[in-house]
């Protein structure tokens, strides 16, 4: 492990990951729905689209959540870089330089 904390100290840190998850899953759903309808015009199979849509909207948030947490952590690290003194886990913290 690198010692990087996945929860960066705020009580509601996971809300950003949930936002990315919601937006990503909705975009995937809209893309699949649009492509499927366009490929099957003029007579789309509405019942099949409905059933697959319900299954996709129930399964996709669960499947994509770990990736959205990773993406949210990457965005957070861009704006708040990790310092050596805040690393957790089994990574040793660098000792202070010797004084002369």
mmCIF file of the C-alpha atoms, coordinates in Angstrom:
data_MODEL
# 
_entry.id   MODEL 
# 
loop_
_atom_site.group_PDB 
_atom_site.id 
_atom_site.type_symbol 
_atom_site.label_atom_id 
_atom_site.label_alt_id 
_atom_site.label_comp_id 
_atom_site.label_asym_id 
_atom_site.label_entity_id 
_atom_site.label_seq_id 
_atom_site.pdbx_PDB_ins_code 
_atom_site.Cartn_x 
_atom_site.Cartn_y 
_atom_site.Cartn_z 
_atom_site.occupancy 
_atom_site.B_iso_or_equiv 
_atom_site.pdbx_formal_charge 
_atom_site.auth_seq_id 
_atom_site.auth_comp_id 
_atom_site.auth_asym_id 
_atom_site.auth_atom_id 
_atom_site.pdbx_PDB_model_num 
ATOM 1   C CA . UNK A 1 1   ? 0.000   0.000  0.000   1.00 0.00 ? 1   UNK A CA 1 
ATOM 2   C CA . UNK A 1 2   ? 1.111   3.533  -0.634  1.00 0.00 ? 2   UNK A CA 1 
ATOM 3   C CA . UNK A 1 3   ? -0.222  4.842  2.698   1.00 0.00 ? 3   UNK A CA 1 
ATOM 4   C CA . UNK A 1 4   ? -2.619  7.285  1.088   1.00 0.00 ? 4   UNK A CA 1 
ATOM 5   C CA . UNK A 1 5   ? -5.842  7.735  3.037   1.00 0.00 ? 5   UNK A CA 1 
ATOM 6   C CA . UNK A 1 6   ? -8.920  7.096  0.881   1.00 0.00 ? 6   UNK A CA 1 
ATOM 7   C CA . UNK A 1 7   ? -11.117 9.193  3.163   1.00 0.00 ? 7   UNK A CA 1 
ATOM 8   C CA . UNK A 1 8   ? -9.381  12.568 3.287   1.00 0.00 ? 8   UNK A CA 1 
ATOM 9   C CA . UNK A 1 9   ? -10.569 13.798 6.695   1.00 0.00 ? 9   UNK A CA 1 
ATOM 10  C CA . UNK A 1 10  ? -13.893 15.449 5.891   1.00 0.00 ? 10  UNK A CA 1 
ATOM 11  C CA . UNK A 1 11  ? -17.021 13.868 7.297   1.00 0.00 ? 11  UNK A CA 1 
ATOM 12  C CA . UNK A 1 12  ? -18.847 13.923 3.941   1.00 0.00 ? 12  UNK A CA 1 
ATOM 13  C CA . UNK A 1 13  ? -15.913 13.150 1.657   1.00 0.00 ? 13  UNK A CA 1 
ATOM 14  C CA . UNK A 1 14  ? -17.875 10.385 -0.111  1.00 0.00 ? 14  UNK A CA 1 
ATOM 15  C CA . UNK A 1 15  ? -20.459 12.852 -1.500  1.00 0.00 ? 15  UNK A CA 1 
ATOM 16  C CA . UNK A 1 16  ? -18.146 13.844 -4.358  1.00 0.00 ? 16  UNK A CA 1 
ATOM 17  C CA . UNK A 1 17  ? -17.746 10.189 -5.319  1.00 0.00 ? 17  UNK A CA 1 
ATOM 18  C CA . UNK A 1 18  ? -21.518 9.766  -5.255  1.00 0.00 ? 18  UNK A CA 1 
ATOM 19  C CA . UNK A 1 19  ? -21.854 12.799 -7.543  1.00 0.00 ? 19  UNK A CA 1 
ATOM 20  C CA . UNK A 1 20  ? -19.379 11.328 -10.049 1.00 0.00 ? 20  UNK A CA 1 
ATOM 21  C CA . UNK A 1 21  ? -21.177 7.988  -9.816  1.00 0.00 ? 21  UNK A CA 1 
ATOM 22  C CA . UNK A 1 22  ? -24.596 9.505  -10.487 1.00 0.00 ? 22  UNK A CA 1 
ATOM 23  C CA . UNK A 1 23  ? -23.403 11.617 -13.413 1.00 0.00 ? 23  UNK A CA 1 
ATOM 24  C CA . UNK A 1 24  ? -21.368 8.781  -14.956 1.00 0.00 ? 24  UNK A CA 1 
ATOM 25  C CA . UNK A 1 25  ? -24.146 6.208  -14.727 1.00 0.00 ? 25  UNK A CA 1 
ATOM 26  C CA . UNK A 1 26  ? -26.718 8.616  -16.152 1.00 0.00 ? 26  UNK A CA 1 
ATOM 27  C CA . UNK A 1 27  ? -24.419 9.409  -19.075 1.00 0.00 ? 27  UNK A CA 1 
ATOM 28  C CA . UNK A 1 28  ? -23.843 5.709  -19.779 1.00 0.00 ? 28  UNK A CA 1 
ATOM 29  C CA . UNK A 1 29  ? -27.578 5.036  -19.573 1.00 0.00 ? 29  UNK A CA 1 
ATOM 30  C CA . UNK A 1 30  ? -28.410 7.918  -21.934 1.00 0.00 ? 30  UNK A CA 1 
ATOM 31  C CA . UNK A 1 31  ? -25.747 6.779  -24.411 1.00 0.00 ? 31  UNK A CA 1 
ATOM 32  C CA . UNK A 1 32  ? -26.908 3.134  -24.393 1.00 0.00 ? 32  UNK A CA 1 
ATOM 33  C CA . UNK A 1 33  ? -30.549 4.162  -24.719 1.00 0.00 ? 33  UNK A CA 1 
ATOM 34  C CA . UNK A 1 34  ? -29.881 6.589  -27.569 1.00 0.00 ? 34  UNK A CA 1 
ATOM 35  C CA . UNK A 1 35  ? -27.682 4.184  -29.541 1.00 0.00 ? 35  UNK A CA 1 
ATOM 36  C CA . UNK A 1 36  ? -30.118 1.300  -29.060 1.00 0.00 ? 36  UNK A CA 1 
ATOM 37  C CA . UNK A 1 37  ? -33.096 3.361  -30.246 1.00 0.00 ? 37  UNK A CA 1 
ATOM 38  C CA . UNK A 1 38  ? -31.194 4.743  -33.239 1.00 0.00 ? 38  UNK A CA 1 
ATOM 39  C CA . UNK A 1 39  ? -29.994 1.273  -34.285 1.00 0.00 ? 39  UNK A CA 1 
ATOM 40  C CA . UNK A 1 40  ? -33.470 -0.250 -34.113 1.00 0.00 ? 40  UNK A CA 1 
ATOM 41  C CA . UNK A 1 41  ? -35.468 2.530  -35.785 1.00 0.00 ? 41  UNK A CA 1 
ATOM 42  C CA . UNK A 1 42  ? -38.249 2.582  -37.049 1.00 0.00 ? 42  UNK A CA 1 
ATOM 43  C CA . UNK A 1 43  ? -39.567 -0.071 -34.654 1.00 0.00 ? 43  UNK A CA 1 
ATOM 44  C CA . UNK A 1 44  ? -37.587 -0.097 -31.349 1.00 0.00 ? 44  UNK A CA 1 
ATOM 45  C CA . UNK A 1 45  ? -38.287 -2.966 -28.921 1.00 0.00 ? 45  UNK A CA 1 
ATOM 46  C CA . UNK A 1 46  ? -39.672 -0.806 -26.106 1.00 0.00 ? 46  UNK A CA 1 
ATOM 47  C CA . UNK A 1 47  ? -40.253 -3.641 -23.624 1.00 0.00 ? 47  UNK A CA 1 
ATOM 48  C CA . UNK A 1 48  ? -36.684 -4.910 -23.985 1.00 0.00 ? 48  UNK A CA 1 
ATOM 49  C CA . UNK A 1 49  ? -35.338 -1.352 -23.701 1.00 0.00 ? 49  UNK A CA 1 
ATOM 50  C CA . UNK A 1 50  ? -37.365 -0.862 -20.507 1.00 0.00 ? 50  UNK A CA 1 
ATOM 51  C CA . UNK A 1 51  ? -36.216 -4.128 -18.913 1.00 0.00 ? 51  UNK A CA 1 
ATOM 52  C CA . UNK A 1 52  ? -32.554 -3.628 -19.803 1.00 0.00 ? 52  UNK A CA 1 
ATOM 53  C CA . UNK A 1 53  ? -32.788 0.002  -18.671 1.00 0.00 ? 53  UNK A CA 1 
ATOM 54  C CA . UNK A 1 54  ? -34.108 -0.966 -15.255 1.00 0.00 ? 54  UNK A CA 1 
ATOM 55  C CA . UNK A 1 55  ? -31.425 -3.630 -14.825 1.00 0.00 ? 55  UNK A CA 1 
ATOM 56  C CA . UNK A 1 56  ? -28.718 -1.227 -15.991 1.00 0.00 ? 56  UNK A CA 1 
ATOM 57  C CA . UNK A 1 57  ? -29.868 1.528  -13.638 1.00 0.00 ? 57  UNK A CA 1 
ATOM 58  C CA . UNK A 1 58  ? -29.888 -0.870 -10.679 1.00 0.00 ? 58  UNK A CA 1 
ATOM 59  C CA . UNK A 1 59  ? -26.548 -2.570 -11.372 1.00 0.00 ? 59  UNK A CA 1 
ATOM 60  C CA . UNK A 1 60  ? -24.405 0.224  -12.838 1.00 0.00 ? 60  UNK A CA 1 
ATOM 61  C CA . UNK A 1 61  ? -24.164 2.446  -9.717  1.00 0.00 ? 61  UNK A CA 1 
ATOM 62  C CA . UNK A 1 62  ? -22.966 -0.512 -7.659  1.00 0.00 ? 62  UNK A CA 1 
ATOM 63  C CA . UNK A 1 63  ? -20.444 -1.576 -10.297 1.00 0.00 ? 63  UNK A CA 1 
ATOM 64  C CA . UNK A 1 64  ? -19.086 1.936  -10.963 1.00 0.00 ? 64  UNK A CA 1 
ATOM 65  C CA . UNK A 1 65  ? -18.894 3.160  -7.340  1.00 0.00 ? 65  UNK A CA 1 
ATOM 66  C CA . UNK A 1 66  ? -15.279 2.055  -6.665  1.00 0.00 ? 66  UNK A CA 1 
ATOM 67  C CA . UNK A 1 67  ? -14.171 3.806  -9.866  1.00 0.00 ? 67  UNK A CA 1 
ATOM 68  C CA . UNK A 1 68  ? -16.031 6.980  -8.917  1.00 0.00 ? 68  UNK A CA 1 
ATOM 69  C CA . UNK A 1 69  ? -14.337 6.958  -5.498  1.00 0.00 ? 69  UNK A CA 1 
ATOM 70  C CA . UNK A 1 70  ? -10.964 6.656  -7.228  1.00 0.00 ? 70  UNK A CA 1 
ATOM 71  C CA . UNK A 1 71  ? -11.836 9.495  -9.607  1.00 0.00 ? 71  UNK A CA 1 
ATOM 72  C CA . UNK A 1 72  ? -13.024 11.718 -6.748  1.00 0.00 ? 72  UNK A CA 1 
ATOM 73  C CA . UNK A 1 73  ? -9.829  11.010 -4.797  1.00 0.00 ? 73  UNK A CA 1 
ATOM 74  C CA . UNK A 1 74  ? -7.759  11.954 -7.866  1.00 0.00 ? 74  UNK A CA 1 
ATOM 75  C CA . UNK A 1 75  ? -9.654  15.240 -8.260  1.00 0.00 ? 75  UNK A CA 1 
ATOM 76  C CA . UNK A 1 76  ? -9.237  15.966 -4.544  1.00 0.00 ? 76  UNK A CA 1 
ATOM 77  C CA . UNK A 1 77  ? -5.499  15.259 -4.748  1.00 0.00 ? 77  UNK A CA 1 
ATOM 78  C CA . UNK A 1 78  ? -5.179  17.745 -7.604  1.00 0.00 ? 78  UNK A CA 1 
ATOM 79  C CA . UNK A 1 79  ? -6.655  20.529 -5.488  1.00 0.00 ? 79  UNK A CA 1 
ATOM 80  C CA . UNK A 1 80  ? -5.276  19.389 -2.102  1.00 0.00 ? 80  UNK A CA 1 
ATOM 81  C CA . UNK A 1 81  ? -1.964  17.533 -2.595  1.00 0.00 ? 81  UNK A CA 1 
ATOM 82  C CA . UNK A 1 82  ? -0.972  15.047 0.100   1.00 0.00 ? 82  UNK A CA 1 
ATOM 83  C CA . UNK A 1 83  ? 1.742   16.122 2.531   1.00 0.00 ? 83  UNK A CA 1 
ATOM 84  C CA . UNK A 1 84  ? 4.256   13.710 4.071   1.00 0.00 ? 84  UNK A CA 1 
ATOM 85  C CA . UNK A 1 85  ? 2.976   14.347 7.612   1.00 0.00 ? 85  UNK A CA 1 
ATOM 86  C CA . UNK A 1 86  ? -0.620  13.391 6.717   1.00 0.00 ? 86  UNK A CA 1 
ATOM 87  C CA . UNK A 1 87  ? 0.091   9.994  5.179   1.00 0.00 ? 87  UNK A CA 1 
ATOM 88  C CA . UNK A 1 88  ? -1.479  7.098  7.033   1.00 0.00 ? 88  UNK A CA 1 
ATOM 89  C CA . UNK A 1 89  ? -1.136  3.377  6.780   1.00 0.00 ? 89  UNK A CA 1 
ATOM 90  C CA . UNK A 1 90  ? 2.149   1.493  6.887   1.00 0.00 ? 90  UNK A CA 1 
ATOM 91  C CA . UNK A 1 91  ? 4.226   4.028  4.963   1.00 0.00 ? 91  UNK A CA 1 
ATOM 92  C CA . UNK A 1 92  ? 6.921   5.486  7.233   1.00 0.00 ? 92  UNK A CA 1 
ATOM 93  C CA . UNK A 1 93  ? 6.895   9.222  7.761   1.00 0.00 ? 93  UNK A CA 1 
ATOM 94  C CA . UNK A 1 94  ? 10.143  10.913 6.823   1.00 0.00 ? 94  UNK A CA 1 
ATOM 95  C CA . UNK A 1 95  ? 12.028  12.074 9.960   1.00 0.00 ? 95  UNK A CA 1 
ATOM 96  C CA . UNK A 1 96  ? 12.809  15.772 10.300  1.00 0.00 ? 96  UNK A CA 1 
ATOM 97  C CA . UNK A 1 97  ? 16.220  16.920 9.047   1.00 0.00 ? 97  UNK A CA 1 
ATOM 98  C CA . UNK A 1 98  ? 19.007  16.930 11.659  1.00 0.00 ? 98  UNK A CA 1 
ATOM 99  C CA . UNK A 1 99  ? 19.733  20.219 13.372  1.00 0.00 ? 99  UNK A CA 1 
ATOM 100 C CA . UNK A 1 100 ? 23.279  21.504 13.557  1.00 0.00 ? 100 UNK A CA 1 
# 
